[in-house]
């Protein structure tokens, strides 16, 4: 049984194995997570196996905006037992963030470099990281899971005191009616500057863990919630969140280092939200996000490599 609403402290990045609670059984350190993200999250995984790449979602789809619509709903899975405090916090962080969509070619180029990072490299980069923007929303396409028409992942990343805080999520396109659904993460990940990692439960953890226990045939309505959820279920949930967070932070490290090299990477400063989009939020009695989504593309020299 696993207690709810805990914070798990999981080892150091520098030269130490990340605790099994964070990364699962066959991905016990950060280096493995960087090279082989869990559940095939790296865009290059299928290409490396010689398989066809799945078609990315249309650029017209803005995961950020769909996240904000979801978070404003009382039916969001980040709202639990009518408590919307965490949903409002994530919503506010996303609205203030500089939002970027990283196109597939740029992702491939950047991840060629991140795959070379060692545990030590990643630790030093985190401890010395100075974000080019106060907070960042990153979204990018990833391999489409079987049975879906498209997939994108996103993360809100910001610096809070002594840590780099990451909340990840996924957007999936359903085959039944070609609509999109958001899968919120059950874990938030924090990379501390002293090399430690913390994972904390989000309100979505309850639902995700119950669904997983049901899939494993172990869900029992006659037991209290804290006695239903087994450790392996929590490990799987935290491992997936950790894998997405590592991938997004590694990309952000690469973008931060290259955002002024327009010959390699075209990163324009996000522009204020246009009046038409802002009006739509006003009509819903909501505050508009500060910036429009900006696309990160390869520069001329990057395309030539």
Secondary structure, DSSP 8 states (H G I E B T S, - for coil): ---SS-EEEEEESSSS---HHHH-SS--SHHHHHHS-GGG-STHHHHHTT--------TT--HHHHHHHHHTSTTSTT-BTTB-HHHHHHHHHHHHSEEEEE-HHHHHHHHHHHTT--HHHHHHHHHH---SSSEEEEEEE----TTEEEEEEEEEEEEETTEEEEEEEEEEEETTTS-EEEEE-SEEEEEETTSEEEEEE-THHHHHHHHHHHHTT---TTS-HHHH--HHHHHHHHHHHHHHHHHHHHHHHHHHHHTT-TTTEE-----B--HHHHHHHHHTT----SB--EEEEE-HHHHH-
